[in-house]
Amino acid sequence: MPMLSPGVWRNTFQNILKLHDGQLRFIGLCSVLIGLVLIWTLA
């Protein structure tokens, strides 16, 4: 990604740094749950 569009990559990380701890935890939890559902459905 950084090689294709470094500006978008940089802006994304700047926006992530602005999030509160609770928001980051929620995003992480959702990512884990989505990953588990994908593994469960594809296996």
N, CA, C and O atoms as a GROMACS GRO file, in nm:
protein
  172
    1MET      N    1   0.080  -0.121   0.000
    1MET     CA    2   0.000   0.000   0.000
    1MET      C    3   0.084   0.127   0.000
    1MET      O    4   0.057   0.218  -0.079
    2PRO      N    5   0.186   0.138   0.085
    2PRO     CA    6   0.261   0.264   0.088
    2PRO      C    7   0.329   0.294  -0.046
    2PRO      O    8   0.349   0.411  -0.080
    3MET      N    9   0.363   0.190  -0.120
    3MET     CA   10   0.429   0.213  -0.248
    3MET      C   11   0.330   0.267  -0.352
    3MET      O   12   0.366   0.348  -0.438
    4LEU      N   13   0.206   0.223  -0.345
    4LEU     CA   14   0.105   0.264  -0.443
    4LEU      C   15   0.050   0.403  -0.415
    4LEU      O   16   0.032   0.482  -0.507
    5SER      N   17   0.023   0.432  -0.289
    5SER     CA   18  -0.034   0.564  -0.256
    5SER      C   19   0.014   0.608  -0.117
    5SER      O   20  -0.056   0.591  -0.018
    6PRO      N   21   0.134   0.663  -0.111
    6PRO     CA   22   0.190   0.700   0.019
    6PRO      C   23   0.112   0.810   0.090
    6PRO      O   24   0.108   0.812   0.213
    7GLY      N   25   0.051   0.900   0.016
    7GLY     CA   26  -0.027   1.008   0.079
    7GLY      C   27  -0.148   0.954   0.154
    7GLY      O   28  -0.176   0.995   0.267
    8VAL      N   29  -0.219   0.863   0.090
    8VAL     CA   30  -0.337   0.804   0.154
    8VAL      C   31  -0.295   0.723   0.276
    8VAL      O   32  -0.360   0.728   0.380
    9TRP      N   33  -0.186   0.650   0.264
    9TRP     CA   34  -0.132   0.569   0.375
    9TRP      C   35  -0.099   0.658   0.493
    9TRP      O   36  -0.135   0.627   0.607
   10ARG      N   37  -0.032   0.769   0.468
   10ARG     CA   38   0.008   0.861   0.574
   10ARG      C   39  -0.115   0.924   0.640
   10ARG      O   40  -0.122   0.933   0.762
   11ASN      N   41  -0.211   0.967   0.559
   11ASN     CA   42  -0.334   1.027   0.614
   11ASN      C   43  -0.412   0.927   0.698
   11ASN      O   44  -0.469   0.963   0.801
   12THR      N   45  -0.416   0.802   0.654
   12THR     CA   46  -0.487   0.699   0.729
   12THR      C   47  -0.425   0.682   0.867
   12THR      O   48  -0.497   0.675   0.967
   13PHE      N   49  -0.293   0.675   0.874
   13PHE     CA   50  -0.227   0.657   1.003
   13PHE      C   51  -0.242   0.781   1.091
   13PHE      O   52  -0.251   0.768   1.213
   14GLN      N   53  -0.244   0.899   1.032
   14GLN     CA   54  -0.267   1.020   1.112
   14GLN      C   55  -0.407   1.018   1.173
   14GLN      O   56  -0.426   1.059   1.287
   15ASN      N   57  -0.504   0.971   1.097
   15ASN     CA   58  -0.641   0.962   1.149
   15ASN      C   59  -0.652   0.855   1.257
   15ASN      O   60  -0.725   0.873   1.354
   16ILE      N   61  -0.579   0.745   1.242
   16ILE     CA   62  -0.581   0.640   1.344
   16ILE      C   63  -0.522   0.693   1.474
   16ILE      O   64  -0.572   0.661   1.582
   17LEU      N   65  -0.417   0.773   1.465
   17LEU     CA   66  -0.354   0.827   1.586
   17LEU      C   67  -0.447   0.921   1.661
   17LEU      O   68  -0.428   0.943   1.781
   18LYS      N   69  -0.547   0.978   1.594
   18LYS     CA   70  -0.641   1.070   1.658
   18LYS      C   71  -0.751   0.997   1.736
   18LYS      O   72  -0.822   1.060   1.815
   19LEU      N   73  -0.766   0.866   1.714
   19LEU     CA   74  -0.872   0.791   1.780
   19LEU      C   75  -0.839   0.769   1.928
   19LEU      O   76  -0.723   0.766   1.968
   20HIS      N   77  -0.944   0.755   2.007
   20HIS     CA   78  -0.928   0.726   2.150
   20HIS      C   79  -0.900   0.577   2.169
   20HIS      O   80  -0.924   0.497   2.078
   21ASP      N   81  -0.850   0.540   2.286
   21ASP     CA   82  -0.817   0.400   2.315
   21ASP      C   83  -0.937   0.308   2.299
   21ASP      O   84  -0.925   0.199   2.243
   22GLY      N   85  -1.052   0.352   2.347
   22GLY     CA   86  -1.173   0.270   2.337
   22GLY      C   87  -1.212   0.243   2.193
   22GLY      O   88  -1.256   0.133   2.160
   23GLN      N   89  -1.197   0.344   2.108
   23GLN     CA   90  -1.230   0.326   1.967
   23GLN      C   91  -1.135   0.227   1.901
   23GLN      O   92  -1.178   0.143   1.821
   24LEU      N   93  -1.006   0.236   1.935
   24LEU     CA   94  -0.910   0.141   1.879
   24LEU      C   95  -0.938  -0.001   1.926
   24LEU      O   96  -0.926  -0.096   1.848
   25ARG      N   97  -0.975  -0.016   2.052
   25ARG     CA   98  -1.008  -0.150   2.103
   25ARG      C   99  -1.130  -0.207   2.032
   25ARG      O  100  -1.133  -0.325   1.999
   26PHE      N  101  -1.230  -0.123   2.008
   26PHE     CA  102  -1.351  -0.168   1.940
   26PHE      C  103  -1.320  -0.210   1.796
   26PHE      O  104  -1.370  -0.313   1.750
   27ILE      N  105  -1.238  -0.133   1.727
   27ILE     CA  106  -1.199  -0.168   1.590
   27ILE      C  107  -1.121  -0.300   1.590
   27ILE      O  108  -1.142  -0.385   1.504
   28GLY      N  109  -1.031  -0.316   1.688
   28GLY     CA  110  -0.956  -0.441   1.698
   28GLY      C  111  -1.045  -0.560   1.725
   28GLY      O  112  -1.028  -0.666   1.665
   29LEU      N  113  -1.142  -0.543   1.816
   29LEU     CA  114  -1.236  -0.651   1.846
   29LEU      C  115  -1.318  -0.689   1.724
   29LEU      O  116  -1.337  -0.807   1.695
   30CYS      N  117  -1.367  -0.589   1.652
   30CYS     CA  118  -1.445  -0.616   1.531
   30CYS      C  119  -1.360  -0.689   1.428
   30CYS      O  120  -1.409  -0.780   1.361
   31SER      N  121  -1.234  -0.650   1.413
   31SER     CA  122  -1.145  -0.716   1.317
   31SER      C  123  -1.125  -0.862   1.353
   31SER      O  124  -1.128  -0.949   1.266
   32VAL      N  125  -1.104  -0.889   1.481
   32VAL     CA  126  -1.086  -1.028   1.525
   32VAL      C  127  -1.214  -1.108   1.499
   32VAL      O  128  -1.207  -1.220   1.449
   33LEU      N  129  -1.329  -1.052   1.533
   33LEU     CA  130  -1.455  -1.124   1.513
   33LEU      C  131  -1.481  -1.151   1.366
   33LEU      O  132  -1.526  -1.260   1.330
   34ILE      N  133  -1.455  -1.054   1.280
   34ILE     CA  134  -1.474  -1.073   1.136
   34ILE      C  135  -1.379  -1.182   1.085
   34ILE      O  136  -1.419  -1.265   1.004
   35GLY      N  137  -1.256  -1.180   1.132
   35GLY     CA  138  -1.161  -1.284   1.093
   35GLY      C  139  -1.206  -1.422   1.135
   35GLY      O  140  -1.195  -1.517   1.058
   36LEU      N  141  -1.255  -1.434   1.258
   36LEU     CA  142  -1.304  -1.564   1.306
   36LEU      C  143  -1.423  -1.613   1.226
   36LEU      O  144  -1.433  -1.731   1.194
   37VAL      N  145  -1.515  -1.522   1.194
   37VAL     CA  146  -1.632  -1.560   1.113
   37VAL      C  147  -1.588  -1.605   0.974
   37VAL      O  148  -1.641  -1.703   0.922
   38LEU      N  149  -1.493  -1.535   0.914
   38LEU     CA  150  -1.443  -1.575   0.782
   38LEU      C  151  -1.377  -1.712   0.787
   38LEU      O  152  -1.399  -1.794   0.698
   39ILE      N  153  -1.296  -1.736   0.889
   39ILE     CA  154  -1.231  -1.868   0.903
   39ILE      C  155  -1.336  -1.976   0.923
   39ILE      O  156  -1.328  -2.084   0.865
   40TRP      N  157  -1.436  -1.946   1.006
   40TRP     CA  158  -1.540  -2.046   1.034
   40TRP      C  159  -1.621  -2.079   0.910
   40TRP      O  160  -1.654  -2.195   0.888
   41THR      N  161  -1.654  -1.978   0.828
   41THR     CA  162  -1.736  -2.002   0.710
   41THR      C  163  -1.658  -2.065   0.595
   41THR      O  164  -1.714  -2.139   0.515
   42LEU      N  165  -1.528  -2.036   0.588
   42LEU     CA  166  -1.448  -2.089   0.476
   42LEU      C  167  -1.388  -2.226   0.506
   42LEU      O  168  -1.343  -2.295   0.415
   43ALA      N  169  -1.387  -2.263   0.633
   43ALA     CA  170  -1.324  -2.392   0.670
   43ALA      C  171  -1.421  -2.507   0.658
   43ALA      O  172  -1.385  -2.622   0.685
   0.00000   0.00000   0.00000
